[in-house]
Amino acid sequence: MRRWGEYFAVIATCVFLPLEVYELTEKVTALRLGAFVINVAAVVWLLWSKRLFGLNGGGAAYRAEHSAESLLTVERAAHESDQSAERNGQPQIHAAAPRGGRSDS
C-alpha cells in the first residue's frame, strides 16, 4: 500500500467516529459501544503501526524499516540460492546480470 493510502485509511476510519459518539449519547448499547471501541482501536493501531502523523518515529522510521526489510529479503534469497547451488554441485555466480537484456559478448 502506498503511503497516501495509509493516510486515507486512517481518515476514512475516523470519519464515522463523531457519528458513533453521537449515537452513544442517544442510547448506549453493547453493539454501539463495541463498534466504537473497535474503530478507535483500529485508528490507534493504524497510526502507531504505520507511523502516521509523526507517531512512533514518523516517515523517516517507516522508510528505514521498509528499506531494511527489503534488503534482508534480497540477502536471504541470495544466501538460499548459494546454498541450493552448493547442494546441486553448481558453481556460484555472484556477478549481476546485465540490465536491459543486452549481452556484451
C-alpha positions as CSV (number, residue, x, y, z in Angstrom):
1,M,0.0,0.0,0.0
2,R,1.3,3.4,-0.8
3,R,1.8,6.0,1.9
4,W,-1.1,8.1,0.8
5,G,-3.4,5.0,1.0
6,E,-2.4,4.5,4.7
7,Y,-3.4,8.1,5.5
8,F,-6.6,7.6,3.5
9,A,-7.4,4.5,5.5
10,V,-7.0,6.4,8.8
11,I,-9.1,9.3,7.7
12,A,-11.8,7.1,6.3
13,T,-11.9,5.2,9.6
14,C,-12.0,8.4,11.6
15,V,-14.9,9.9,9.6
16,F,-17.5,7.8,11.4
17,L,-16.2,8.3,15.0
18,P,-18.2,11.6,15.5
19,L,-21.4,9.8,14.4
20,E,-20.7,6.9,16.7
21,V,-20.1,9.3,19.6
22,Y,-23.5,11.0,18.8
23,E,-25.2,7.6,18.7
24,L,-23.7,6.7,22.1
25,T,-25.0,9.9,23.6
26,E,-28.5,9.0,22.4
27,K,-28.6,5.5,23.7
28,V,-25.7,3.2,24.9
29,T,-26.0,-0.3,23.6
30,A,-23.4,-3.1,23.6
31,L,-23.3,-3.1,19.8
32,R,-22.7,0.7,19.6
33,L,-20.1,0.6,22.3
34,G,-18.4,-2.3,20.7
35,A,-18.3,-0.7,17.3
36,F,-16.9,2.5,18.8
37,V,-14.2,0.6,20.7
38,I,-13.2,-1.4,17.6
39,N,-13.0,1.7,15.4
40,V,-10.9,3.6,18.0
41,A,-8.6,0.6,18.3
42,A,-8.3,0.4,14.5
43,V,-7.4,4.1,14.3
44,V,-4.8,3.9,17.1
45,W,-3.3,0.7,15.6
46,L,-3.1,2.3,12.1
47,L,-1.5,5.5,13.4
48,W,1.1,3.6,15.5
49,S,2.0,0.7,13.2
50,K,2.2,2.8,10.0
51,R,4.0,5.6,11.8
52,L,1.5,8.2,10.5
53,F,1.4,11.9,11.5
54,G,4.9,11.6,13.1
55,L,4.0,9.0,15.6
56,N,6.5,6.2,16.5
57,G,9.3,7.8,14.6
58,G,7.3,9.1,11.6
59,G,8.0,8.8,7.9
60,A,11.8,8.5,8.3
61,A,11.5,5.5,10.6
62,Y,8.9,4.0,8.2
63,R,11.2,4.3,5.2
64,A,14.2,2.9,7.2
65,E,12.1,-0.1,8.4
66,H,10.9,-0.9,4.9
67,S,14.2,-0.5,3.2
68,A,15.9,-2.7,5.8
69,E,13.2,-5.4,5.3
70,S,13.7,-5.4,1.5
71,L,17.5,-5.6,1.9
72,L,17.1,-8.5,4.3
73,T,14.8,-10.3,1.8
74,V,17.3,-9.9,-1.0
75,E,20.2,-11.1,1.2
76,R,18.2,-14.1,2.4
77,A,17.2,-15.1,-1.2
78,A,20.9,-14.8,-2.3
79,H,22.0,-16.9,0.6
80,E,19.4,-19.6,-0.1
81,S,20.3,-19.6,-3.7
82,D,24.0,-20.1,-2.8
83,Q,23.1,-23.0,-0.5
84,S,20.9,-24.6,-3.2
85,A,23.7,-24.3,-5.8
86,E,26.2,-25.9,-3.4
87,R,23.9,-28.8,-2.8
88,N,23.5,-29.4,-6.5
89,G,27.2,-29.0,-7.3
90,Q,26.6,-25.9,-9.4
91,P,29.1,-23.1,-9.5
92,Q,28.1,-20.0,-7.5
93,I,27.6,-16.8,-9.6
94,H,27.9,-13.6,-7.7
95,A,28.0,-11.1,-10.6
96,A,24.9,-9.2,-11.5
97,A,23.3,-9.9,-14.9
98,P,23.4,-7.1,-17.5
99,R,20.4,-4.9,-17.5
100,G,18.1,-4.5,-20.4
101,G,18.6,-8.0,-21.7
102,R,21.8,-7.0,-23.6
103,S,24.8,-9.2,-23.8
104,D,28.3,-7.7,-24.2
105,S,29.7,-10.8,-26.0
